[in-house]
Amino acid sequence: MSGFSVRMIDASALKEWVAQDRVHIIDVREPDEYAAVHIPGARLVPLSAFDPTRIPTDPDRPVVLHCHTGARCGVAAHLLERAGYALPVHRLSGGLVAWAHAGGALSGR
């Protein structure tokens, strides 16, 4: 499937994708937030310096954007659309808060 669209994904579905190693997780929080706590394997692309060219374009591994509660990743999705990103993206509903509440693995200090 090709063409830009934004879909929401919940933490339990993302946990399944992570377990199957079939997802690119993009953390759009700031470096200090990422250093403190992040989803293992997530790539940091901070919203303050968001660069759409750093987002993977592998059609076989969906991209999931996330932030702390789910708001900033919406802005990042809009920036991807404006840049002409050609694949669907997902936003983690509830962000890192929902991920932690669902028992998702965390790394950091």
Secondary structure, 3 states (H helix, E strand, C coil): CCCCCEEEECHHHHHHHHHCCCCEEEECCCHHHHHHCECCCCEECCHHHCCHHHCCCCCCCCEEEECCCCCHHHHHHHHHHHCCCCCCEEEECCHHHHHHHCCCCCECC
